[in-house]
Amino acid sequence: MDPRPSIIATRFARIKTVIAVASGKGGVGKSMIAATLALSLAKNHRVGLFDLDVYGPSAHLILGASDLQPTEDKGLVPPRISNVSFMSPVFFTQGRASPLRGSDVTNMILELLAITQWRKLDYLILDMPPGIGDETLDVIRFVPNCTFLVVTTPSKVAMGAVDKLLDILQELHRPIIGILENMATEPSPIKDDITKRSLRYLGSLPYDPSLEAALGHPEKILTTPFGQSLRRLLPAIERYETAASSNK
Amino acid sequence: MHEWALAESILAAAEKTATQEHLKTIKELTINLGELQQIDRGILRFALKALADEHPSFTKAKFVFKTEKSQFTCNVCAHTWDYKDLKKTLGATEAEAVHFIPEAALAYVRCVRCGSPDFQITKGRGVTLATVKGT
């Protein structure tokens, strides 16, 4: 018997809200949004960020956290950067390519979920890999009370893949905070489709060429047009959480 | 001391089994330790005993450890090798990473025959709870 699933609920017991930043498509800015969301929320809340993109973790590059390591205290305690507790597979693979097959992915995620000792948090943000593969299914299966914030771009190609993720999440009755349109154009070509699904269109974020120069500098990220736009969308995300907790 | 976190998961799993099997007093847990993870038995035993003391149904439990030898199989050339061979290719930092997350081995190790990174951990990965005995 694998003992790890039995302890995961305990590990999440002191976390009020878990938000998985997910998309059906790669390259839409999930990691950037997950990291910036964590940094923005950390101004007023206790926040953790968990990079679950086991093949291509990148949140450490966005945060400038490459030199950090977890500490041991009855498990692994995530290091903190810019007031965000941060855990990533990169702490163990040192940025090397990790050619994992399906069962390896699940084992790595289960191990991280079982041994990471999150402190009391208001928000834990999960930076998800693209698609509806092992990582997404593992989060749905093992992470209690996980809500989903789905990211897309205006492209039909992205939205086509995002539709499949939304199909699965809705079929499994997973709570979806809403859809965030990144690298947006005006008018939004996706807003109507989202409304037809009875989902919330949370808003749009601009394509921001200044973002690249801010990578690795959390405070600079928050002052970019992208960072400021995301900050303006926080009330919509927090409102959902408030409504959800009052319905519990 | 991440063995403590693993000890917590073992007792949580044993508690579930005990409930399912209507066991009120746990007498013995058999725990398989995959060689790859290099768990410190002394620390794990210490953590299990300390945690068991807080659970009335576990206070008399005996903990039996069994080592499961590790085996790795290349998906390309089908060669198999063991932990002794794998260990030769790991430095101290890499070995510590594998101790925490055994799958980290896939980032550091290559097939000892053909050099492929595409191999499987076929045996002896990590910690499993083999049996729960009680009344």
Interface residues (C-beta under 8 A of the other chain):
Chain A: M1 D2 P3 R4 P5 S6 I7 T10 E72 D73 K74 G75 L76 P89 F91 F92 T93 Q94 R96 A97 S98 P99 L100 R101 D104 V105 N107 M108 E111 L112 A114 I115 Q117
Chain B: M1 H2 W4 A5 L6 E8 S9 I10 A12 A13 A14 E15 K16 T17 T93 A97 F100 I101 P102 E103 A104 L106 A107 Y108 P117 D118 Q120 I121 R125 G126 V127 T128 L129 A130
